[in-house]
Amino acid sequence: MGKGSYTIWKDFSFASAHRLPKHMGKCYNLHGHNYKLRVVLQGSKLDNADFLTDFGEISKVVNESIINEVDHAFIGSEEDMPLDGTQKRYDIDFHSTAENLSKHFYGILFMHYAELLKEVTLWETEKSGATYTESF
């Protein structure tokens, strides 16, 4: 029997607004999405409880470091959309495409999971999204 590995994933959802100021189509305008975020971890060793990582721990990390920050927020910079200061904004210094956001969220989660983190997928709609992964 060969060397195997385990892959686990956990899905999250959040609603946010954004706009794509470099896009000359309809997404140039302010709009929102009901996003779905999938975090995939992979490794060959289980812990003492026979988990790669406890799903509850994944929920805690992702909710605290990402979901609580982006849910019902405008994702973007002051340049993308000036707000009056009473609205919630998730400040970023890049354009809020699905590709860029999946990479950004990967970077946040890499600080918690290192090489266990296999990929992060972000759906903007049920039919479109982006996945970011790195190889080691």
N, C-alpha and C positions, 0 to 999 in steps of 0.2 A: 504494500500500500504506500502510495506516494505522500509527500508532504502536502497537507491541505491547509485551508484557511477558512475562517468564518467571516461572513459579511452580514452586517445588520444595518437597518435604516430606520429612521424616525421622521415622520412628516409633521409639518407645522403650517399654519396659515396665518395670514395677516392682511389687512387692508391698508393701502397707502396711495397717496397721490404723487404724481411727478409730471414732468414735461421734458421733452428732448429738444433743447434749443438748437442743436445742429441738424435736426431732421426737418426736412421741408415738406413733410406730409402731415397727416392729421395728428400725429403724436407730438408735434411741435406745441400743440395746445395743452393746457392743464387737463389732466384726466387721471383716473384712478384704476387700480386693479385689485382684485381679490387674489393675492399671491399665494402660492403653495411653495414651501421650502422643504427639500428632502436632504437630510444629512446621512451620509453613508460612511460607516466605519468598517475596517477590515483588519484582521489580524489572525495569527495562528495559535495564540495561547489564550485560554480562558482563565479567569480569576478564581479565587477560592469558592465562589458561589456558582461557578460554571457559567459566568457571563463574559462576553467580550468586554462589554460595558453595560451597566444597568440602564435600562430605558428611562427610569426616573431621573437618573443623573444627567442623561442627555437632555431631557426636558428642562431640568433646572438650568443647565449651562446655556442652552439655546434661548430659552425664554428670558433669562437675565441679560445675556450679552447681545441679543439681536431683537427678538420679537417685542419685548417691552419698549425698545427704542424706536422701532419702525412702525408699529401698529398704529393706525390712524394718525400718521405723520405725513408731512410733505417731505419727500426724499429729494434733496438737492441743496444747492448753495443759495446764498443771498442773491447772487448774480442770476441764477435760474429763475427765482421767483421771490421778490421782496415780500415779506410778511410784516404784519404790524406788531409782532412781538408776543401776541397772545396765542398764536397757533403753534402747534408742535412741529418742529422741523428736525429731520435727521440730516445733519450737515455732512456733506461729502465734497471732495474736491475733484470729482470726475463726473462724467455724464451717467445718468442713472439707467443705462441699458441693462437688460437681463444679463448680458455677458459680464459687464463690469460689476454688477451687484453680486453675481454668483462668485466671482473671484474675490471680492471684498469680504463676503461672508466666510468664504474658505479661509482667508487670512485670519479672521477673528477666531474661528474654530480651531485652526492649526495651533494656536497658542495653548489650547486646552488638550488637544488630542495628538499632536505631532504626527508621527507616521501612521497612526491608526486611522487618520482621516483619509478616506479614499476619494470622495467627491462630494460636491454640493450642487444640487440642481434647484433652479428657481423657475417656476412656471408663472408667467404673466397671465395666461389664460389656460383653459383646459387643453388647448391644442398647441401652445407655443411656449418656449422657455429656453433656458441655457444651462449647461453643466460645465463646471470648472473642476479640474483635477490636476495634480502634479505628479510626476514620477520621481522616484528616489532610487 
